[in-house]
């Protein structure tokens, strides 16, 4: 192969490689983040805040998380009914809606579910923000729902025994039970005027989220099986309200490809002139 032809092939391969690296690099990073998070795409139109069975939920990617008995607070149980739950979310740039779906053999008045978020920059433990080894205590924002009332309660905690209801209530919730499955949708504005108590959701950013579920059925003695700290819980995961579509990666890839082709064109012209001489 002539040196000039070999040089042309190197230029073409190099330009293609640059474009591929720039294009795939952004995709790989995005996939890694999404694999450990609940992702809420931005949608147009009204959110299904009052309808856990709305068709719109099918457009949201489901994420499933394991649940286990709460073991940090002394009043605990060894087995829980709910072993995992599936989460979907949507937002419209103003409000966010989060849907929990989980199996529960019976519908009971004391069935309940909750979402929990860190508040501010302080790293809190998922057990109500309780200070623990290597984890500082911090405030958490809890969105709680119970079947008996079928509404949300907006709460805060900063350690065991500190749970309190907020004077302001920004969260709404609605549950629906069918065929042994609960679907509960929580909704709230992305941001509120109470930054010291409420988690603030900024599209494009990641925040911490965890889950809790109570099976409110009664045992043979008439006692509620799961109540208070006796519940199924998850550890912290990530939540992200997606930002509006960003096509910058495509622009960078196109720019890199154009730059490589331009470099190739100039170099080949110089090679041809050298051969003609």
N, C-alpha and C positions, 0 to 999 in steps of 0.2 A: 504493500500500500504506500502511495506517495505521502511524503510528510504533510503536504498541504491538505490532502483528503483526511488524513488522520487527525490533523488539528481541527478540521471542521466538525468531525464526529465528537471530539472532546468538548468543543464549545456547545454543541447541541445538547449533549448529555448533561453537561454542567448546568445549563440554563434550566432544563427540565427538573433537575434535582433541587435547585434553589426554589423554584416555584412549588414543588411538592412539599418540601420541608416547611415552608411558610404556611401553606394551606392546611396540611395535616397537623401541624403543631398546635394550632388553636383548637382544632376538633378534638384532639387527644386530651388536652387539659379540660375542656368542657365536659367530656364523657366521664373523666375521673371524678369531677366534682358532683355531677348528677347522680353517680352510682351510690352515694351515701346521703342523699337529700330528698326532701319532698319539693318538687318543682311546680310552681304555680304559673302556668302560661297566662299572658295577658290576652283578654278577650274583649270583643265589642258587644255592646248590648247589656241587658240586665243579667246580673249574677243570680244563680238559683239558690238564693239564701233561705227560702222558705220551702224548698222542695228537694229532699235528699234523693229522690228517684228521678230527677230531671235528666233528660237525654244529654244535656250539656256536660254532665259529669263524664260521659264517655270520651270527651275530647281531652280530658286530663290524664296524664300518665300515672298509673297506680304505683305506689311504693308500699311494700309490706315489711313490718317490723315485729320482732319477737317480743313477747311479754313474759314476765315472771313475777313471783310473789315479792311483795315489798318486805325486805329483810333488815332495813336500817333502823326502824323504829320498833321498840320492844313488843308492841301489840301487833302481832303478825299472824299469818296463816301459812301453811306449808304448800297448799295447792290452790290454784286459781282456775276459774272456768275458761277465761280467754287466754289462749296461748299465743295468738298473734292478731294483728289488725292491719287493715289496708287503708292507706291514706291517699286522697286526691285533693287538689287545690286549684283554685282559679282566682284571678283578680282582674279588675277593669281599670287600674290606674288610680282608683280612689278607694275602693273597698277590696277586701280579701275574703274568700269563702273557703273553708277547709272541711272536707268530708271524711269522717271515720266510718269504717265498715268492719263489723266483726260478728262472729257466730256466738249466739247465746241461746241455749235450748228453750228457755222460757222467758216470757215478757212479764216483768214484775214492776210494781210502782217504784221500788228503790233501785232499779237498774240506773247506772250513772256512768258518765265518761268525762274526761277532762284533757285539755291541752295545757302544757306548761312551757314558758319561755324565760330565758334570762332577761334581765333588765339592765341596760347600760353596759359598761365595759368590764364590770367585775365578774370573774368566773365563779359561778355558783354550782353547787352540787345538785344533781337532779332530784335528790330527796329534799324538796322544799327549800333548797338553798342552804341546807345545814352545813356549818363549818366542819370539815373533815380533814384527815391527813392529806397534805399536799393540795388541798382544795379550799380556798378561802370561802367564807360565807358571803352570800350576796342575795339581793332581792330577786324574787321570781314572780312572774305574772301568770296567774292560773285562770283559765276559762273553764268553768264547770257547768255541767248539764245533768239534770236528773229527770227521769221519765215522769215521776209524779207531778212535777210542775211544768215540764216541757219548755223550759226557758233557760237562758244562760245566767250565770252569776260571775261577775268579774272580781277576782280576788288577788291578794298578795300574801307572800310569806317570806321570811328571812331566817328559816330554821324551824326545827320541830316545835310545835306548840305556839307558833306565831301567826297562824293562818287567820286572815281577816278579810271581810268584804269591803270593797272600795266604796267610798261615798258616791262616786260617779260610776255609772254602768254603761260601758260602750259596746259590750259584746251581746250578740243575739245567737240563739240556737234553736234548732228544730230537729226532732227525732221521728223516725218511722221504723216500725217493726213488721217483718213479714218473713214467713218460712224459716224461722229460727235465726234470723239475721237482723242486727241493728244497723241502721244508717243514721248518723247524727251529723248535721252540718252546723258549723260555727261560722259567724261572720262578724267583721269589725272594720272600721276605717283603717287604712294602712298606717296612718299616723294619728296621734291624738295630742291634746294639749297637756297631757300628764306624763311627761317623759320620765319622771322619777318613779312612777308606778307601773306604767304600761310599756310593753315592748314596742319599739318603733320599727316598722317594716319599710325598708327602702328598696325599691325595685333594683335588681341586679346584685344585691348584697346577700350574704349568708348570715342567718341567725340560728341559735340553738333552739330545738324543740324536743319535748318528750311527751309521753302519753300515759294515761291512767284509766282503768276500767273497773267498775264494781258490778258484780252479779248480785242483784238484790233479792234473790229467792230466799225463802226461809227453810231452815232445816226441820227435822222432826220435832225439835223442842220449841219451834216457833221463833227461833232467833234468825236474824238476817245473816246470810252466809258471809257476805263481804260488805264491810262498812268502815268508814274512817280510814285508818292506816292499813286495814286488812283489804288489800286490793291487788290487782295486776298492774305492773308498771313497766316502763321501758327506761333505758338510759337515754342520754342526750343523742339526738341526731341533728341533721341540718335541714333548714327550711329556706327556700329562695323564691321570692316573687320575681319572675323573669322581667327583665328590662325590655323595652321595645326592640324589635329586630335590629341587629347590628351586622351590616354587610361589609365591615371594614376588612375582615380576613380575605374576602373575595377580591376586594380592591387591591390589597397588598399582594396577593398572588398574581393578579393581572399585571400589576406594576412590575413585579419581579420578572414575570415572563416577558413583558415588553422590553425591560432593561436587558435581559439575557439575549433576546433576539436582536436588539439594536447593537449590542456588543459583538454578536456573531456576524452581523452584516458588515460592520466596520472592519472586523478582523479579516473576513473573507475578501473584501475589496483590497485590503493591503496585501494579502497573499497573492491575489491575482495580478496586482501591479508588479509584485516582486517576480512572478513567473514570466510576465510579459517582458520585463527588463532583461 
